[in-house]
Amino acid sequence: MRDPQAAPGASPGTGGDGAADGAGDVVCVGAIVTDPLGRLLLVRRGHDPEAGRWSLPGGKVDPGETTVAATAREVAEETGLDVVVGEEVGHVRRPAPDGRTFVIHDFRCRLADGSDPAAAPRAGDDAADARFVDAAAYAALDAAGELVTGLTAALRGWDCLPRSSR
């Protein structure tokens, strides 16, 4: 579910440098990548939390890494695609298995210039699968309970759900 404090633009406390938002917070990123058809890039999580469910590509910000750099790195590692990272659309807070809190900053992204718009993502790193989904495929995953907790609510609140393919 969307953090009630989340708003478009940079979230307070990150400074763009991956610094924690608060004590016990683990700074993470998520990439809202759409293709020219308006489909959304999803990855099937290969590890807990929520292994086997579909999510946005993303992960932890490395020490000294900016959230923007981490977003591009995570997309490349998990899908093999190069993206240009745009504005932060919001953030969510999720419990981490060790009792800390994942603070996930989500960024709108587009495929990098020169990328083949027909290129299929390939699962890598900790992703078990990767694909672009249109609105119908997304709705089917949602109805089947195959999406990570809170994803649809956050994307709906940020007006980032996939469009129908044309």
C-alpha positions in Angstrom: 0.0 0.0 0.0 1.2 3.5 -0.7 2.9 5.3 2.1 0.6 8.2 3.1 3.6 10.5 3.1 4.7 9.6 -0.4 4.3 12.2 -3.1 5.5 12.8 -6.6 9.1 14.0 -6.7 12.0 13.2 -4.5 11.1 11.8 -1.1 12.5 13.5 2.0 15.4 11.8 3.7 17.1 10.2 0.7 19.1 13.1 -0.8 19.4 10.9 -3.9 22.4 9.2 -2.3 20.9 6.1 -0.9 21.0 7.3 2.7 18.5 5.7 5.0 15.2 7.5 5.7 15.2 6.5 9.4 16.8 4.2 12.0 16.3 0.6 10.9 15.4 1.5 7.3 16.9 -0.3 4.3 16.8 2.0 1.3 15.6 0.2 -1.8 14.4 1.2 -5.3 11.8 0.0 -7.8 11.6 0.7 -11.5 8.3 1.5 -13.2 9.4 0.7 -16.8 7.0 0.9 -19.6 7.5 0.1 -23.3 6.2 2.0 -26.3 2.9 0.0 -26.1 2.3 1.1 -22.5 3.0 -2.3 -21.1 4.7 -2.6 -17.7 7.9 -4.5 -16.9 7.5 -7.1 -14.2 9.8 -9.7 -12.7 8.9 -12.8 -10.8 10.8 -12.7 -7.5 13.3 -15.6 -7.2 13.9 -15.1 -3.4 12.0 -14.0 -0.3 10.3 -11.8 0.6 7.4 -13.0 -1.5 9.4 -15.4 -3.7 7.4 -16.5 -6.8 5.2 -13.4 -7.0 5.5 -10.7 -9.6 6.9 -7.3 -8.8 8.7 -4.3 -10.2 12.4 -4.8 -10.9 14.5 -3.3 -8.0 16.4 -4.0 -4.9 18.7 -2.5 -2.3 20.8 0.6 -2.8 24.5 -0.2 -2.3 26.6 2.0 0.0 27.6 5.2 -1.7 25.3 4.5 -4.6 22.5 7.0 -5.6 19.0 5.8 -5.9 19.0 6.7 -9.6 22.1 4.6 -10.2 20.7 1.7 -8.2 17.5 1.7 -10.2 19.3 1.5 -13.5 21.7 -1.2 -12.2 18.8 -3.3 -10.7 16.9 -3.2 -14.0 20.0 -4.3 -16.0 20.8 -7.1 -13.5 17.3 -8.5 -13.3 16.1 -8.0 -16.9 19.1 -7.3 -19.2 17.5 -4.0 -20.3 19.1 -0.6 -20.2 16.8 2.2 -19.0 16.9 5.9 -18.4 15.7 6.7 -14.9 13.2 9.5 -14.6 11.4 11.1 -11.7 10.5 9.4 -8.4 6.8 8.9 -8.3 6.6 7.8 -4.7 7.7 5.4 -2.1 6.4 2.5 0.0 7.4 0.9 3.2 7.5 -2.8 3.6 8.6 -5.0 6.6 11.9 -6.7 6.1 12.3 -10.3 7.3 14.8 -9.2 10.0 12.5 -6.7 11.6 13.8 -3.6 9.8 11.8 -1.7 7.2 12.4 -1.6 3.4 11.8 1.9 2.1 11.3 1.4 -1.6 11.7 4.5 -3.8 9.9 4.0 -7.1 11.1 5.7 -10.2 9.4 6.1 -13.6 11.8 4.7 -16.3 11.9 4.4 -20.1 14.0 2.1 -22.3 17.3 3.8 -23.2 17.7 5.4 -26.6 18.9 2.8 -29.1 17.3 -0.1 -27.2 15.3 -2.4 -29.4 11.7 -1.7 -28.4 10.8 -5.3 -29.4 13.6 -6.8 -27.2 12.3 -9.2 -24.6 13.5 -8.9 -21.1 15.5 -11.9 -19.8 15.5 -13.0 -16.2 18.8 -12.5 -14.4 20.3 -12.0 -10.9 17.5 -12.8 -8.4 14.6 -12.7 -10.9 13.0 -16.0 -11.9 11.2 -14.5 -14.9 10.8 -11.1 -16.5 8.2 -9.8 -19.0 6.2 -6.8 -20.2 2.5 -7.1 -19.4 -0.5 -5.1 -20.7 -3.5 -4.2 -18.6 -5.3 -7.5 -19.2 -2.3 -9.6 -18.3 -1.7 -7.4 -15.2 -5.3 -7.8 -14.1 -5.1 -11.6 -14.5 -2.0 -11.7 -12.3 -3.7 -9.5 -9.8 -6.9 -11.6 -9.7 -4.8 -14.8 -9.3 -3.0 -13.3 -6.3 0.4 -13.5 -8.1 1.5 -9.9 -7.4 3.5 -8.7 -4.4 1.5 -7.2 -1.6 0.4 -3.6 -2.2 1.7 -3.3 -5.8 -1.6 -2.6 -7.4 -2.6 0.0 -4.8 0.7 1.8 -5.1 0.7 1.8 -8.9 -3.0 2.9 -9.0 -2.3 5.7 -6.6 0.6 6.9 -8.8 -1.4 6.5 -12.0 1.2 3.9 -13.2 -0.8 0.9 -14.1 -0.2 -0.6 -17.5 -2.3 0.4 -20.5 -4.0 -2.0 -22.9 -1.9 -3.0 -25.9 -3.1 -1.6 -29.2 
